[in-house]
């Protein structure tokens, strides 16, 4: 393990430990001093060809199991969480303990193949828009399927954040028999790009056109972070992005983000944005080259799609609402629920982890969440 990867592993463990400590203090208001009833383990699950997928597994402690009535087999479906672009499983650090404490089955979070502490095989596909979307999707989706088979999981609740939400839909298209339901957390790539987007890009200033061209040709932003400015960029981002959130583990997050971008070689994690997405505009930061909304989500063979958004999310929930209305009009397709998390933006599992957990449990544990209801208090300490 190289020095940069070792630093990322240390940053990850520090972040997950901080999440467990935070949950001990704030997640159990009735008994704030009680030790957390969950524990986590980290492992590298071999998926063949000398590759592995880095995995965090959260489970109730033995003492907690003794206090909890046994769950029915149907309630023990594993929850599997996928991260978005530019980060890893640590983005769920504050939410995983609370989810595991209330979830009947095991809770897993993964680093997708080519990302963070999972294997980073050389990217043999084309870069940018020269790469076929189906090939790029298969790299991630088939990696997840090999992990599922190795873990001997029959069905799972699959949760994906941002680009992870997009990939969760792609997985459910290819392997619907292994998905109980989807939880899409501010998923990217739902709407069709507007017709005027190409013209807007063509008329953009020179610097913007240069950035757009680099994106389309597969330039990885990870390369910029590796030039020596990565630590400064990540520190500024975390401090500004979470300036009004004293509960956020800012030092640990900064080290984790920095390690995610600079650790190891550029692989799928560094090129995914350019192979699967196109630059945005007109209200969206990015659009999918193969959008989820018009046909892909309505055609899913899964029972439920739960879409979560922060109440100040830059992803527009109205795009998913339009998909829901289309499914209702057709009279076929998955049930679609839209839920909001108070006081949260795109990274709602960091902005308001307890509200995020409430929303996930409301829609997964025991039935439907209330359509378009907001979960969690806006401010807490």
Order of alpha helices (4+ residues) and beta strands (2+ residues): alpha-beta-beta-alpha-beta-alpha-beta-alpha-beta-alpha-beta-alpha-alpha-alpha-alpha-alpha-beta-beta-beta-alpha-beta-alpha-alpha-beta
